[in-house]
């Protein structure tokens, strides 16, 4: 009950995250946009809820505007980050920012499976030999009825993937290093879309991102 009262009146729609970040996009015309340099298209800033739960990875421009508008605070500076100049101030783009107001995100039980998230789940290691993984393999081949799911997909190196082909593990005498299971936790929704993580983000993304 106390927790419910604390969050009463705060934003509750998932779309609130986007509206918080975009409601003042034109607040300062001196802030450059994506077309002003390639760094704008590549750089992302981790956005945390007011409770420090990871929400999304924002484009750099949105993150800067949220700071300028007082909607978020810097959690983790990046001394090597690009410096953004507005009409009245200069801001070093941080690695992590946090909302000042709580955003309630609707709960969705199953994490969508993407190549990026699966690689993070298996820590970029081949499920068969432990070498660096660069492909995704279906444990039970799709040609033999296997599904494209968390439970039947693993990270694999190209050599093992080629040797396994359309065979079953029992036919090869192979075993899996770990049982493939769906990951759990809100941070995995972020990992579904991010291939390379800023090292400063790891502490906020739980054990699955390490």
N, C-alpha and C positions, 0 to 999 in steps of 0.2 A: 504493500500500500504506500509506504513512504517513497519507494522508487517511482511509483506512478504519479504521486503528487509532485515530485521533483521535476518530472518531465512534462507536466501538464502545460498545455499552451505552446509547446514547441512544435516544430514542423514534423509532420508525420508521413508525408508522401515521398516516395523514392525520387520523384522528379524535383523535390526541393533542393537536392544536391546540385542539379544543373542550374536551377533558377538562382541559387545563392551565388554561383560562380559567374553567371551570365547577365544578371539583372543590371549590372553597372558596366557593361563592356565598353560603353562609350563615355565613361565618366571622365577620362583624361585622353584627349585626342593625341597627346604627345607620346603615349605609350605605343611602341611599334606593334604591328600585327605580324601574322605568320609570313607575309610576303616580304618582310623587311630583312630576312636572313634565315638561312637553313637551320640554325640552331633552334629557332622557334618551333619547327616541325618535329624535331627529335627529342627535345628536352621534356621531361615530365617531372611533376612535383607530387609527392604522396600527400593525399588529403586524409586527415584523421577526423573522426567524430570528436565531439567535446569530451567523450569518455575514452579517447585514445584508440578506438577501434578503427582499423583501416577502411576507408570508403571507396576511394578511386584514385587513379593517377591523372592529375589535371595537366592540360597543356600549360606551358610556362606563363603565357599571357593571362590566363584566367587566374592562376595562382597569385600573380603579382597584383591584379586588380582587387582580388579578395582581401589582400593585405592592406592595400591603399584605402579600401572602403571600410575597414575595421570589422570585416566579417570573419577573419581568421588571424591567428597569431603564429609566429615562427616557432617551431619546435626544434628543428635541427638546421643550423646554418651550414652553408657550403662555401668556405672561404675561396675556393677555386671556381665558384659559379660565375656566370656572366653577370655584368652589372647593367641594370636597366635604368635609364634616365627619363624622368618625367619633367614637367615644367618646373617643379619646385623641389624635387629630391631625387636621390639615386638609391636604388635598392639592389643588393646582391641577391640573386635568385636563390632561395633556400632549397634544401632537399626534402624537408617535411614541414607541413603546416597543419594547424588544428583549428576546427571550427569553434567559434565562441558560443554558438547555440547548438543544442542537441538536435540531430536529425534521426527520426525513427525510420529504419529501413525495413520494408516488409520481408518476413522470413520466407525463404524458399529452400526446401529441404535438400534437394539434390543439386550438386554442383555440375554445371555443364562441362563435358569433357572436351578439351582442346589440346592440341599438340604441346603448347607452351605449359599448360597446367600439368599434363602427364609427365613431361620432362622434369618439372619441379618435384612432382610426387616421387619419382624414381631417382631424384638427385643426379640426373644426367648420367646415370650409370646403366650399363647393359644388364637386363634382368637375368641373363644367362651366364655371362662370364665376368661381369663387373668392370669391363673396359668402358671408356667414354662412349656414351650413346649418341647416335646421330640420326636414328630412324625410329619409327613406331612399328611394333610387330603385334599381330593378333595371335595369342597363345593357341587357341583353336582357330585354324585358318578359316576365313570367310567362305572359301570354296567347300569347306567341310561343315558348314553350319554355325561357325563362330560369329558372335555378335561384335559390333563396334561399340564397346562399353568399357567402363572403368575396370570391370572384373575380368575382361578378356584382352585388354591392351596393355602392353608394357613398352618401356624404352629398350632399345636394342642397338648394338653396334652393327655396322653394315656387314661385317663378316658373319656374325651369328645369324642375322636376318637372311643372308644368302644361303647359308648351310641349312637352315631350318626349312626354308621354302614353304611348301604346303604340307609338311609332315606334322604329326602330333608329337608331343614331348615323350610320350611312352614309346614311340617308335624309334626315337633317337637315344633314349636313356638319359635325357636331360631333366634337370629340375630347376625350378625358379628360386632365385635368391630370396625373394620376398613374395608374399601373397598379394596380388593386385586387388586393392579395395578402393572404393570411392573415398576421396578425402573429405574431411569435415571441418567446418570453420568458415566464418565470413571472409577471412582474408584470401581464401582460395578463389573467390570470385574475381579478385584482383589479379591473382596469378594466372587466371585463364587468358588474360590479355597481354601480360607482360613477359617478354622473353628474357631480357637482361635486367637484373635488379640493381638499383643503386645500393651499395653496401650499407648505407645509412638507414635503409628501409627495413633490413632484416629483423631488427629487434622488435619491430611493430607487427610483423607478419607471422609470428609463431614459429613452431619447430619445423613446419612443412617447408619454409622458405630457406632454411639454413643450408 
